[in-house]
Amino acid sequence: MDNKGKETIELLTRAEAAQYLNICLSTLDKLINDRKFYGKVNIGRRVFIDKGQLNKYIQENMY
């Protein structure tokens, strides 16, 4: 099937997201549990982070 014109979502594991942001897992957990963050994806018991939403959240909440 052709994906032309469709957005691709890149999902990161918690460990990958923490490494991407250069922060520890506990700090990432605080970030993704913020009610303003909409990029957390649960698949079964596993937690993934939408990289696009993560970047958007960081840009909107930079001090």
All heavy atoms as a GROMACS GRO file, in nm:
protein
  518
    1MET      N    1   0.083  -0.118   0.000
    1MET     CA    2   0.000   0.000   0.000
    1MET      C    3   0.088   0.124   0.000
    1MET      O    4   0.190   0.130   0.067
    1MET     CB    5  -0.091  -0.002   0.122
    1MET     CG    6  -0.196   0.102   0.120
    1MET     SD    7  -0.314   0.065   0.252
    1MET     CE    8  -0.448   0.158   0.192
    2ASP      N    9   0.046   0.225  -0.071
    2ASP     CA   10   0.123   0.348  -0.088
    2ASP      C   11   0.094   0.445   0.025
    2ASP      O   12  -0.020   0.467   0.061
    2ASP     CB   13   0.086   0.410  -0.222
    2ASP     CG   14   0.182   0.518  -0.264
    2ASP    OD1   15   0.279   0.542  -0.192
    2ASP    OD2   16   0.159   0.579  -0.370
    3ASN      N   17   0.198   0.507   0.084
    3ASN     CA   18   0.183   0.602   0.194
    3ASN      C   19   0.197   0.747   0.150
    3ASN      O   20   0.224   0.834   0.230
    3ASN     CB   21   0.286   0.573   0.304
    3ASN     CG   22   0.250   0.452   0.385
    3ASN    OD1   23   0.135   0.413   0.391
    3ASN    ND2   24   0.349   0.392   0.447
    4LYS      N   25   0.179   0.775   0.021
    4LYS     CA   26   0.192   0.912  -0.027
    4LYS      C   27   0.085   0.999   0.038
    4LYS      O   28  -0.031   0.964   0.043
    4LYS     CB   29   0.178   0.919  -0.178
    4LYS     CG   30   0.298   0.862  -0.250
    4LYS     CD   31   0.287   0.881  -0.398
    4LYS     CE   32   0.408   0.823  -0.467
    4LYS     NZ   33   0.397   0.832  -0.611
    5GLY      N   34   0.129   1.114   0.088
    5GLY     CA   35   0.037   1.208   0.149
    5GLY      C   36  -0.002   1.174   0.291
    5GLY      O   37  -0.084   1.243   0.351
    6LYS      N   38   0.056   1.071   0.348
    6LYS     CA   39   0.024   1.033   0.486
    6LYS      C   40   0.142   1.065   0.576
    6LYS      O   41   0.256   1.048   0.539
    6LYS     CB   42  -0.010   0.885   0.495
    6LYS     CG   43  -0.134   0.850   0.416
    6LYS     CD   44  -0.185   0.715   0.451
    6LYS     CE   45  -0.309   0.691   0.367
    6LYS     NZ   46  -0.384   0.581   0.411
    7GLU      N   47   0.110   1.113   0.694
    7GLU     CA   48   0.212   1.148   0.792
    7GLU      C   49   0.267   1.022   0.859
    7GLU      O   50   0.192   0.934   0.897
    7GLU     CB   51   0.151   1.239   0.898
    7GLU     CG   52   0.249   1.292   0.997
    7GLU     CD   53   0.184   1.387   1.096
    7GLU    OE1   54   0.082   1.446   1.063
    7GLU    OE2   55   0.238   1.398   1.206
    8THR      N   56   0.397   1.015   0.873
    8THR     CA   57   0.461   0.904   0.941
    8THR      C   58   0.493   0.946   1.083
    8THR      O   59   0.548   1.053   1.107
    8THR     CB   60   0.592   0.864   0.869
    8THR    OG1   61   0.561   0.829   0.734
    8THR    CG2   62   0.657   0.745   0.937
    9ILE      N   63   0.456   0.863   1.178
    9ILE     CA   64   0.482   0.892   1.319
    9ILE      C   65   0.601   0.808   1.364
    9ILE      O   66   0.602   0.688   1.346
    9ILE     CB   67   0.359   0.860   1.406
    9ILE    CG1   68   0.241   0.948   1.364
    9ILE    CG2   69   0.391   0.878   1.553
    9ILE    CD1   70   0.112   0.911   1.431
   10GLU      N   71   0.700   0.876   1.421
   10GLU     CA   72   0.817   0.805   1.473
   10GLU      C   73   0.801   0.790   1.624
   10GLU      O   74   0.788   0.888   1.696
   10GLU     CB   75   0.944   0.883   1.442
   10GLU     CG   76   1.069   0.811   1.486
   10GLU     CD   77   1.197   0.885   1.449
   10GLU    OE1   78   1.191   0.988   1.381
   10GLU    OE2   79   1.303   0.836   1.489
   11LEU      N   80   0.799   0.666   1.670
   11LEU     CA   81   0.785   0.638   1.812
   11LEU      C   82   0.920   0.600   1.871
   11LEU      O   83   0.997   0.526   1.811
   11LEU     CB   84   0.686   0.523   1.836
   11LEU     CG   85   0.542   0.549   1.794
   11LEU    CD1   86   0.458   0.424   1.818
   11LEU    CD2   87   0.484   0.668   1.868
   12LEU      N   88   0.947   0.654   1.990
   12LEU     CA   89   1.069   0.624   2.063
   12LEU      C   90   1.033   0.549   2.191
   12LEU      O   91   0.928   0.574   2.250
   12LEU     CB   92   1.142   0.753   2.102
   12LEU     CG   93   1.179   0.851   1.993
   12LEU    CD1   94   1.233   0.980   2.053
   12LEU    CD2   95   1.281   0.790   1.899
   13THR      N   96   1.120   0.460   2.233
   13THR     CA   97   1.102   0.400   2.365
   13THR      C   98   1.137   0.506   2.469
   13THR      O   99   1.195   0.611   2.436
   13THR     CB  100   1.195   0.278   2.384
   13THR    OG1  101   1.331   0.323   2.380
   13THR    CG2  102   1.170   0.171   2.279
   14ARG      N  103   1.105   0.479   2.594
   14ARG     CA  104   1.140   0.574   2.701
   14ARG      C  105   1.291   0.595   2.705
   14ARG      O  106   1.338   0.708   2.719
   14ARG     CB  107   1.090   0.522   2.836
   14ARG     CG  108   0.942   0.530   2.853
   14ARG     CD  109   0.893   0.466   2.982
   14ARG     NE  110   0.961   0.514   3.100
   14ARG     CZ  111   1.041   0.439   3.177
   14ARG    NH1  112   1.060   0.311   3.152
   14ARG    NH2  113   1.099   0.491   3.283
   15ALA      N  114   1.366   0.487   2.693
   15ALA     CA  115   1.513   0.497   2.698
   15ALA      C  116   1.566   0.580   2.580
   15ALA      O  117   1.655   0.664   2.598
   15ALA     CB  118   1.576   0.359   2.697
   16GLU      N  119   1.510   0.559   2.462
   16GLU     CA  120   1.553   0.635   2.344
   16GLU      C  121   1.519   0.783   2.359
   16GLU      O  122   1.599   0.870   2.324
   16GLU     CB  123   1.488   0.580   2.218
   16GLU     CG  124   1.538   0.444   2.176
   16GLU     CD  125   1.457   0.382   2.066
   16GLU    OE1  126   1.339   0.419   2.046
   16GLU    OE2  127   1.511   0.293   1.997
   17ALA      N  128   1.400   0.812   2.412
   17ALA     CA  129   1.358   0.951   2.432
   17ALA      C  130   1.447   1.020   2.535
   17ALA      O  131   1.486   1.135   2.517
   17ALA     CB  132   1.212   0.957   2.474
   18ALA      N  133   1.480   0.949   2.644
   18ALA     CA  134   1.567   1.007   2.746
   18ALA      C  135   1.706   1.034   2.688
   18ALA      O  136   1.764   1.141   2.713
   18ALA     CB  137   1.578   0.913   2.866
   19GLN      N  138   1.756   0.943   2.609
   19GLN     CA  139   1.886   0.962   2.546
   19GLN      C  140   1.880   1.077   2.445
   19GLN      O  141   1.972   1.159   2.438
   19GLN     CB  142   1.931   0.833   2.476
   19GLN     CG  143   2.068   0.843   2.416
   19GLN     CD  144   2.113   0.711   2.353
   19GLN    OE1  145   2.034   0.620   2.335
   19GLN    NE2  146   2.240   0.703   2.321
   20TYR      N  147   1.772   1.087   2.369
   20TYR     CA  148   1.753   1.194   2.270
   20TYR      C  149   1.758   1.331   2.338
   20TYR      O  150   1.816   1.425   2.285
   20TYR     CB  151   1.619   1.172   2.200
   20TYR     CG  152   1.579   1.278   2.102
   20TYR    CD1  153   1.646   1.295   1.982
   20TYR    CD2  154   1.471   1.362   2.128
   20TYR    CE1  155   1.609   1.392   1.891
   20TYR    CE2  156   1.432   1.459   2.039
   20TYR     CZ  157   1.501   1.474   1.920
   20TYR     OH  158   1.463   1.570   1.830
   21LEU      N  159   1.698   1.341   2.459
   21LEU     CA  160   1.695   1.468   2.532
   21LEU      C  161   1.813   1.485   2.627
   21LEU      O  162   1.828   1.590   2.690
   21LEU     CB  163   1.565   1.480   2.611
   21LEU     CG  164   1.437   1.484   2.530
   21LEU    CD1  165   1.317   1.486   2.622
   21LEU    CD2  166   1.436   1.606   2.437
   22ASN      N  167   1.893   1.380   2.641
   22ASN     CA  168   2.008   1.380   2.732
   22ASN      C  169   1.963   1.405   2.877
   22ASN      O  170   2.019   1.488   2.948
   22ASN     CB  171   2.113   1.482   2.689
   22ASN     CG  172   2.247   1.456   2.752
   22ASN    OD1  173   2.280   1.342   2.783
   22ASN    ND2  174   2.324   1.560   2.771
   23ILE      N  175   1.858   1.331   2.919
   23ILE     CA  176   1.807   1.338   3.055
   23ILE      C  177   1.790   1.196   3.108
   23ILE      O  178   1.792   1.100   3.032
   23ILE     CB  179   1.672   1.414   3.064
   23ILE    CG1  180   1.565   1.347   2.976
   23ILE    CG2  181   1.690   1.560   3.026
   23ILE    CD1  182   1.427   1.409   2.986
   24CYS      N  183   1.772   1.183   3.239
   24CYS     CA  184   1.753   1.049   3.297
   24CYS      C  185   1.607   1.006   3.283
   24CYS      O  186   1.518   1.088   3.255
   24CYS     CB  187   1.799   1.046   3.442
   24CYS     SG  188   1.700   1.147   3.552
   25LEU      N  189   1.581   0.877   3.301
   25LEU     CA  190   1.446   0.823   3.284
   25LEU      C  191   1.346   0.884   3.381
   25LEU      O  192   1.231   0.909   3.343
   25LEU     CB  193   1.447   0.671   3.299
   25LEU     CG  194   1.498   0.593   3.179
   25LEU    CD1  195   1.508   0.445   3.213
   25LEU    CD2  196   1.408   0.613   3.060
   26SER      N  197   1.386   0.910   3.504
   26SER     CA  198   1.291   0.966   3.600
   26SER      C  199   1.248   1.107   3.560
   26SER      O  200   1.132   1.145   3.576
   26SER     CB  201   1.349   0.966   3.741
   26SER     OG  202   1.465   1.045   3.748
   27THR      N  203   1.340   1.185   3.503
   27THR     CA  204   1.305   1.318   3.454
   27THR      C  205   1.212   1.307   3.334
   27THR      O  206   1.115   1.383   3.322
   27THR     CB  207   1.432   1.397   3.417
   27THR    OG1  208   1.517   1.403   3.531
   27THR    CG2  209   1.400   1.537   3.369
   28LEU      N  210   1.239   1.213   3.246
   28LEU     CA  211   1.150   1.190   3.131
   28LEU      C  212   1.012   1.150   3.177
   28LEU      O  213   0.911   1.198   3.123
   28LEU     CB  214   1.208   1.083   3.038
   28LEU     CG  215   1.118   1.049   2.919
   28LEU    CD1  216   1.118   1.163   2.818
   28LEU    CD2  217   1.160   0.920   2.854
   29ASP      N  218   1.004   1.064   3.277
   29ASP     CA  219   0.874   1.021   3.329
   29ASP      C  220   0.793   1.139   3.381
   29ASP      O  221   0.672   1.148   3.360
   29ASP     CB  222   0.890   0.915   3.437
   29ASP     CG  223   0.935   0.781   3.381
   29ASP    OD1  224   0.914   0.756   3.261
   29ASP    OD2  225   0.991   0.702   3.459
   30LYS      N  226   0.859   1.233   3.449
   30LYS     CA  227   0.791   1.353   3.497
   30LYS      C  228   0.739   1.435   3.378
   30LYS      O  229   0.628   1.486   3.382
   30LYS     CB  230   0.884   1.438   3.583
   30LYS     CG  231   0.917   1.376   3.716
   30LYS     CD  232   1.018   1.461   3.791
   30LYS     CE  233   1.066   1.388   3.916
   30LYS     NZ  234   1.173   1.461   3.984
   31LEU      N  235   0.820   1.446   3.275
   31LEU     CA  236   0.782   1.522   3.157
   31LEU      C  237   0.661   1.459   3.087
   31LEU      O  238   0.564   1.528   3.056
   31LEU     CB  239   0.901   1.532   3.060
   31LEU     CG  240   0.883   1.614   2.936
   31LEU    CD1  241   1.016   1.677   2.899
   31LEU    CD2  242   0.834   1.531   2.820
   32ILE      N  243   0.665   1.328   3.063
   32ILE     CA  244   0.558   1.264   2.987
   32ILE      C  245   0.430   1.248   3.068
   32ILE      O  246   0.324   1.227   3.010
   32ILE     CB  247   0.601   1.129   2.924
   32ILE    CG1  248   0.632   1.025   3.030
   32ILE    CG2  249   0.715   1.148   2.826
   32ILE    CD1  250   0.665   0.887   2.974
   33ASN      N  251   0.438   1.259   3.200
   33ASN     CA  252   0.319   1.251   3.283
   33ASN      C  253   0.254   1.388   3.305
   33ASN      O  254   0.151   1.397   3.370
   33ASN     CB  255   0.349   1.182   3.415
   33ASN     CG  256   0.372   1.034   3.395
   33ASN    OD1  257   0.306   0.970   3.316
   33ASN    ND2  258   0.470   0.979   3.465
   34ASP      N  259   0.315   1.493   3.249
   34ASP     CA  260   0.257   1.626   3.252
   34ASP      C  261   0.127   1.624   3.171
   34ASP      O  262   0.123   1.570   3.060
   34ASP     CB  263   0.356   1.727   3.192
   34ASP     CG  264   0.308   1.870   3.197
   34ASP    OD1  265   0.190   1.895   3.228
   34ASP    OD2  266   0.391   1.958   3.170
   35ARG      N  267   0.023   1.681   3.224
   35ARG     CA  268  -0.108   1.680   3.155
   35ARG      C  269  -0.105   1.755   3.022
   35ARG      O  270  -0.193   1.737   2.939
   35ARG     CB  271  -0.214   1.740   3.245
   35ARG     CG  272  -0.243   1.656   3.367
   35ARG     CD  273  -0.353   1.718   3.449
   35ARG     NE  274  -0.368   1.650   3.576
   35ARG     CZ  275  -0.455   1.552   3.598
   35ARG    NH1  276  -0.532   1.513   3.501
   35ARG    NH2  277  -0.462   1.496   3.716
   36LYS      N  278  -0.005   1.840   3.001
   36LYS     CA  279   0.005   1.916   2.876
   36LYS      C  280   0.078   1.839   2.766
   36LYS      O  281   0.083   1.884   2.653
   36LYS     CB  282   0.078   2.047   2.902
   36LYS     CG  283   0.006   2.139   2.997
   36LYS     CD  284   0.088   2.262   3.024
   36LYS     CE  285   0.024   2.346   3.133
   36LYS     NZ  286   0.110   2.458   3.172
   37PHE      N  287   0.135   1.723   2.799
   37PHE     CA  288   0.210   1.645   2.700
   37PHE      C  289   0.119   1.538   2.641
   37PHE      O  290   0.064   1.455   2.712
   37PHE     CB  291   0.333   1.579   2.765
   37PHE     CG  292   0.414   1.499   2.668
   37PHE    CD1  293   0.489   1.562   2.570
   37PHE    CD2  294   0.415   1.361   2.672
   37PHE    CE1  295   0.562   1.489   2.479
   37PHE    CE2  296   0.489   1.288   2.582
   37PHE     CZ  297   0.563   1.351   2.486
   38TYR      N  298   0.102   1.542   2.509
   38TYR     CA  299   0.010   1.452   2.441
   38TYR      C  300   0.079   1.347   2.354
   38TYR      O  301   0.014   1.285   2.272
   38TYR     CB  302  -0.088   1.532   2.354
   38TYR     CG  303  -0.170   1.629   2.434
   38TYR    CD1  304  -0.145   1.765   2.430
   38TYR    CD2  305  -0.272   1.583   2.516
   38TYR    CE1  306  -0.221   1.853   2.504
   38TYR    CE2  307  -0.348   1.671   2.591
   38TYR     CZ  308  -0.323   1.805   2.583
   38TYR     OH  309  -0.397   1.892   2.658
   39GLY      N  310   0.208   1.326   2.374
   39GLY     CA  311   0.282   1.236   2.287
   39GLY      C  312   0.308   1.098   2.345
   39GLY      O  313   0.382   1.020   2.288
   40LYS      N  314   0.247   1.066   2.459
   40LYS     CA  315   0.267   0.936   2.522
   40LYS      C  316   0.172   0.834   2.458
   40LYS      O  317   0.052   0.857   2.450
   40LYS     CB  318   0.240   0.947   2.671
   40LYS     CG  319   0.258   0.820   2.749
   40LYS     CD  320   0.230   0.847   2.897
   40LYS     CE  321   0.231   0.721   2.978
   40LYS     NZ  322   0.197   0.747   3.119
   41VAL      N  323   0.229   0.722   2.412
   41VAL     CA  324   0.150   0.617   2.347
   41VAL      C  325   0.171   0.487   2.423
   41VAL      O  326   0.284   0.440   2.434
   41VAL     CB  327   0.193   0.600   2.199
   41VAL    CG1  328   0.113   0.491   2.132
   41VAL    CG2  329   0.181   0.731   2.123
   42ASN      N  330   0.063   0.431   2.474
   42ASN     CA  331   0.071   0.302   2.541
   42ASN      C  332   0.028   0.193   2.445
   42ASN      O  333  -0.080   0.202   2.386
   42ASN     CB  334  -0.021   0.298   2.664
   42ASN     CG  335   0.025   0.391   2.774
   42ASN    OD1  336   0.142   0.420   2.784
   42ASN    ND2  337  -0.067   0.438   2.853
   43ILE      N  338   0.113   0.093   2.430
   43ILE     CA  339   0.080  -0.024   2.349
   43ILE      C  340   0.098  -0.143   2.443
   43ILE      O  341   0.211  -0.183   2.471
   43ILE     CB  342   0.168  -0.035   2.224
   43ILE    CG1  343   0.151   0.089   2.137
   43ILE    CG2  344   0.135  -0.162   2.146
   43ILE    CD1  345   0.241   0.094   2.015
   44GLY      N  346  -0.014  -0.193   2.493
   44GLY     CA  347  -0.007  -0.295   2.596
   44GLY      C  348   0.053  -0.232   2.721
   44GLY      O  349   0.010  -0.126   2.765
   45ARG      N  350   0.153  -0.295   2.776
   45ARG     CA  351   0.221  -0.241   2.894
   45ARG      C  352   0.340  -0.153   2.858
   45ARG      O  353   0.399  -0.091   2.946
   45ARG     CB  354   0.268  -0.356   2.983
   45ARG     CG  355   0.153  -0.437   3.039
   45ARG     CD  356   0.201  -0.553   3.121
   45ARG     NE  357   0.274  -0.504   3.238
   45ARG     CZ  358   0.347  -0.580   3.315
   45ARG    NH1  359   0.358  -0.709   3.291
   45ARG    NH2  360   0.410  -0.529   3.418
   46ARG      N  361   0.372  -0.148   2.730
   46ARG     CA  362   0.488  -0.069   2.687
   46ARG      C  363   0.448   0.076   2.664
   46ARG      O  364   0.336   0.106   2.624
   46ARG     CB  365   0.548  -0.128   2.560
   46ARG     CG  366   0.600  -0.270   2.584
   46ARG     CD  367   0.661  -0.330   2.462
   46ARG     NE  368   0.565  -0.331   2.351
   46ARG     CZ  369   0.596  -0.364   2.228
   46ARG    NH1  370   0.717  -0.400   2.198
   46ARG    NH2  371   0.503  -0.364   2.135
   47VAL      N  372   0.542   0.166   2.688
   47VAL     CA  373   0.520   0.309   2.670
   47VAL      C  374   0.613   0.359   2.561
   47VAL      O  375   0.734   0.333   2.565
   47VAL     CB  376   0.546   0.387   2.801
   47VAL    CG1  377   0.531   0.536   2.779
   47VAL    CG2  378   0.452   0.338   2.910
   48PHE      N  379   0.556   0.432   2.466
   48PHE     CA  380   0.635   0.492   2.358
   48PHE      C  381   0.608   0.642   2.356
   48PHE      O  382   0.506   0.688   2.406
   48PHE     CB  383   0.598   0.432   2.222
   48PHE     CG  384   0.633   0.286   2.211
   48PHE    CD1  385   0.540   0.189   2.240
   48PHE    CD2  386   0.760   0.247   2.172
   48PHE    CE1  387   0.572   0.055   2.231
   48PHE    CE2  388   0.793   0.113   2.162
   48PHE     CZ  389   0.698   0.016   2.191
   49ILE      N  390   0.700   0.715   2.298
   49ILE     CA  391   0.691   0.860   2.290
   49ILE      C  392   0.691   0.900   2.144
   49ILE      O  393   0.779   0.860   2.067
   49ILE     CB  394   0.811   0.928   2.361
   49ILE    CG1  395   0.836   0.870   2.500
   49ILE    CG2  396   0.792   1.078   2.364
   49ILE    CD1  397   0.722   0.879   2.596
   50ASP      N  398   0.592   0.980   2.104
   50ASP     CA  399   0.585   1.034   1.968
   50ASP      C  400   0.691   1.143   1.958
   50ASP      O  401   0.684   1.245   2.027
   50ASP     CB  402   0.445   1.090   1.943
   50ASP     CG  403   0.428   1.151   1.805
   50ASP    OD1  404   0.529   1.189   1.742
   50ASP    OD2  405   0.313   1.162   1.762
   51LYS      N  406   0.791   1.122   1.873
   51LYS     CA  407   0.904   1.215   1.862
   51LYS      C  408   0.859   1.354   1.817
   51LYS      O  409   0.908   1.454   1.866
   51LYS     CB  410   1.009   1.159   1.766
   51LYS     CG  411   1.138   1.239   1.764
   51LYS     CD  412   1.242   1.172   1.677
   51LYS     CE  413   1.372   1.248   1.676
   51LYS     NZ  414   1.472   1.183   1.590
   52GLY      N  415   0.765   1.361   1.727
   52GLY     CA  416   0.714   1.490   1.680
   52GLY      C  417   0.647   1.568   1.791
   52GLY      O  418   0.669   1.689   1.807
   53GLN      N  419   0.564   1.499   1.871
   53GLN     CA  420   0.498   1.565   1.984
   53GLN      C  421   0.599   1.605   2.091
   53GLN      O  422   0.583   1.708   2.156
   53GLN     CB  423   0.391   1.472   2.043
   53GLN     CG  424   0.269   1.457   1.958
   53GLN     CD  425   0.190   1.587   1.946
   53GLN    OE1  426   0.180   1.662   2.042
   53GLN    NE2  427   0.134   1.611   1.830
   54LEU      N  428   0.702   1.524   2.109
   54LEU     CA  429   0.806   1.555   2.205
   54LEU      C  430   0.878   1.684   2.164
   54LEU      O  431   0.897   1.774   2.246
   54LEU     CB  432   0.905   1.439   2.216
   54LEU     CG  433   1.022   1.456   2.312
   54LEU    CD1  434   0.972   1.476   2.455
   54LEU    CD2  435   1.113   1.335   2.305
   55ASN      N  436   0.915   1.694   2.038
   55ASN     CA  437   0.982   1.815   1.988
   55ASN      C  438   0.891   1.937   2.003
   55ASN      O  439   0.937   2.045   2.043
   55ASN     CB  440   1.025   1.797   1.843
   55ASN     CG  441   1.143   1.704   1.830
   55ASN    OD1  442   1.226   1.694   1.918
   55ASN    ND2  443   1.150   1.634   1.718
   56LYS      N  444   0.764   1.920   1.971
   56LYS     CA  445   0.668   2.030   1.982
   56LYS      C  446   0.656   2.075   2.127
   56LYS      O  447   0.656   2.195   2.156
   56LYS     CB  448   0.532   1.985   1.928
   56LYS     CG  449   0.426   2.091   1.932
   56LYS     CD  450   0.295   2.038   1.875
   56LYS     CE  451   0.186   2.142   1.888
   56LYS     NZ  452   0.057   2.092   1.840
   57TYR      N  453   0.644   1.981   2.220
   57TYR     CA  454   0.631   2.012   2.362
   57TYR      C  455   0.754   2.088   2.411
   57TYR      O  456   0.742   2.187   2.483
   57TYR     CB  457   0.613   1.883   2.443
   57TYR     CG  458   0.600   1.905   2.590
   57TYR    CD1  459   0.478   1.939   2.648
   57TYR    CD2  460   0.711   1.892   2.675
   57TYR    CE1  461   0.466   1.960   2.785
   57TYR    CE2  462   0.699   1.912   2.810
   57TYR     CZ  463   0.578   1.946   2.866
   57TYR     OH  464   0.567   1.967   3.000
   58ILE      N  465   0.872   2.043   2.372
   58ILE     CA  466   0.997   2.108   2.415
   58ILE      C  467   1.002   2.252   2.361
   58ILE      O  468   1.034   2.345   2.434
   58ILE     CB  469   1.120   2.028   2.368
   58ILE    CG1  470   1.123   1.890   2.435
   58ILE    CG2  471   1.250   2.104   2.395
   58ILE    CD1  472   1.128   1.891   2.586
   59GLN      N  473   0.966   2.271   2.234
   59GLN     CA  474   0.968   2.405   2.176
   59GLN      C  475   0.871   2.498   2.246
   59GLN      O  476   0.902   2.615   2.269
   59GLN     CB  477   0.934   2.398   2.026
   59GLN     CG  478   1.043   2.341   1.940
   59GLN     CD  479   1.167   2.427   1.942
   59GLN    OE1  480   1.161   2.549   1.937
   59GLN    NE2  481   1.283   2.363   1.950
   60GLU      N  482   0.753   2.448   2.281
   60GLU     CA  483   0.650   2.531   2.345
   60GLU      C  484   0.683   2.560   2.491
   60GLU      O  485   0.630   2.657   2.546
   60GLU     CB  486   0.514   2.463   2.336
   60GLU     CG  487   0.460   2.459   2.196
   60GLU     CD  488   0.330   2.380   2.184
   60GLU    OE1  489   0.288   2.317   2.283
   60GLU    OE2  490   0.273   2.380   2.074
   61ASN      N  491   0.766   2.479   2.555
   61ASN     CA  492   0.792   2.495   2.697
   61ASN      C  493   0.936   2.531   2.730
   61ASN      O  494   0.980   2.511   2.842
   61ASN     CB  495   0.751   2.366   2.771
   61ASN     CG  496   0.602   2.346   2.766
   61ASN    OD1  497   0.529   2.414   2.834
   61ASN    ND2  498   0.558   2.255   2.681
   62MET      N  499   1.007   2.586   2.632
   62MET     CA  500   1.144   2.630   2.658
   62MET      C  501   1.139   2.759   2.738
   62MET      O  502   1.055   2.845   2.715
   62MET     CB  503   1.220   2.652   2.527
   62MET     CG  504   1.257   2.524   2.458
   62MET     SD  505   1.344   2.550   2.303
   62MET     CE  506   1.488   2.638   2.356
   63TYR      N  507   1.230   2.773   2.831
   63TYR     CA  508   1.234   2.894   2.915
   63TYR      C  509   1.341   2.988   2.867
   63TYR      O  510   1.443   2.961   2.830
   63TYR     CB  511   1.257   2.856   3.062
   63TYR     CG  512   1.145   2.772   3.115
   63TYR    CD1  513   1.166   2.641   3.149
   63TYR    CD2  514   1.018   2.824   3.129
   63TYR    CE1  515   1.062   2.562   3.199
   63TYR    CE2  516   0.915   2.747   3.179
   63TYR     CZ  517   0.937   2.616   3.214
   63TYR     OH  518   0.836   2.539   3.262
   0.00000   0.00000   0.00000
